[in-house]
Amino acid sequence: MKEFLVVDGYNIIFAWPEFEKYKESGLEHARSRLVSILVNYSHLSGKKIYLVFDAHQVKNHLERTETIDTVEVIYTQQGVTADAFIESMVGKLLNEGTVYVATSDWAEQGIVFGRGAYRL
């Protein structure tokens, strides 16, 4: 059975002390570092990883997905939060295998756990 990890990107960046030093120089560095960490984890774990960043407050932003090594990086469209996107994605992925969601947002953890995903 397939295993998936869905990561709330900005939530993790702002929750992990390791990223404190990257916030000062801009979020691009933090995003790149997180992608690097997740690429390594994907190779070690065998999980398919989706990294979601919300752009819901960026005017005229369309949803964009790019694959970096083994990680799919998704930027939501304007008006769509990472939480809403992740909740929808979890519903689809559960039909294909086991889903884990990494977020420190307690409300989001409760929602995805209630839908059948595991929370990290």
C-alpha positions in Angstrom: 0.0 0.0 0.0 1.3 3.5 -0.8 2.2 6.0 1.8 1.9 9.7 1.5 3.1 12.7 3.6 1.4 16.0 3.1 3.3 18.9 4.7 1.9 22.3 5.6 5.0 24.3 4.5 4.7 27.6 6.2 3.3 26.0 9.3 6.4 23.9 9.7 8.7 26.7 8.8 7.3 28.9 11.6 7.1 26.0 14.1 10.6 24.6 13.8 13.4 26.4 15.6 15.8 25.3 12.9 14.2 27.8 10.5 14.6 30.9 12.7 17.8 31.9 10.9 16.2 31.6 7.5 13.3 33.9 8.3 15.5 36.9 8.5 16.9 36.5 5.0 13.5 35.7 3.4 11.2 32.8 3.1 12.8 31.6 -0.1 15.8 30.2 1.8 13.5 28.5 4.3 11.3 27.0 1.6 14.4 25.6 -0.2 15.8 24.1 3.0 12.5 22.5 3.8 12.4 21.0 0.3 15.9 19.6 0.8 15.0 18.0 4.1 11.9 16.5 2.6 13.7 15.2 -0.5 16.1 13.3 1.8 13.2 12.0 3.9 11.4 10.8 0.8 14.3 8.8 -0.3 14.8 7.2 3.1 11.1 6.5 3.8 9.7 5.7 0.4 6.8 8.0 1.0 5.4 10.3 -1.7 5.6 13.8 -0.3 3.5 16.8 -1.1 4.6 20.2 0.3 1.9 22.8 0.4 2.4 26.5 0.6 -0.5 28.8 0.6 -0.6 31.9 -1.5 -4.2 32.8 -0.6 -3.2 36.4 0.2 -1.2 36.9 -3.0 -3.3 38.8 -5.6 -4.0 37.0 -8.9 -1.9 34.0 -7.9 -2.9 30.8 -9.7 -2.3 27.4 -8.3 1.2 26.1 -9.3 2.9 22.8 -8.8 6.5 21.9 -9.4 8.3 18.6 -8.7 11.7 19.0 -7.1 13.4 15.6 -7.1 10.8 13.4 -5.4 8.7 16.1 -3.7 5.7 17.8 -5.2 5.7 21.5 -4.1 2.3 23.1 -4.4 1.5 26.8 -4.2 -2.3 27.3 -3.7 -4.2 29.9 -5.7 -5.4 33.2 -4.3 -8.2 32.7 -1.8 -7.2 29.1 -1.0 -5.5 28.3 2.3 -3.0 25.5 2.7 -5.4 24.0 5.3 -8.3 23.9 2.8 -6.1 22.5 0.1 -4.7 19.8 2.4 -8.1 18.8 3.6 -9.2 18.2 0.0 -6.0 16.4 -0.9 -6.3 14.1 2.1 -9.8 13.0 0.9 -8.4 12.1 -2.5 -5.2 10.4 -1.3 -7.0 8.2 1.3 -8.4 6.2 -1.7 -4.9 5.3 -2.7 -3.1 4.5 0.6 -2.1 5.7 4.0 -1.8 9.5 4.5 0.2 11.4 7.1 -0.1 15.1 7.5 2.6 17.2 9.1 1.3 20.4 10.8 1.4 22.0 14.2 -2.1 23.5 13.7 -4.3 21.7 16.2 -7.5 22.4 14.3 -6.0 21.0 11.1 -4.8 18.0 12.9 -8.2 17.3 14.2 -9.9 17.6 10.8 -7.4 15.3 8.9 -7.4 12.8 11.8 -11.2 12.8 11.6 -11.0 12.0 7.9 -8.8 9.0 8.5 -5.3 10.4 8.0 -2.5 10.3 10.6 -1.2 13.5 12.0 2.5 14.3 12.7 
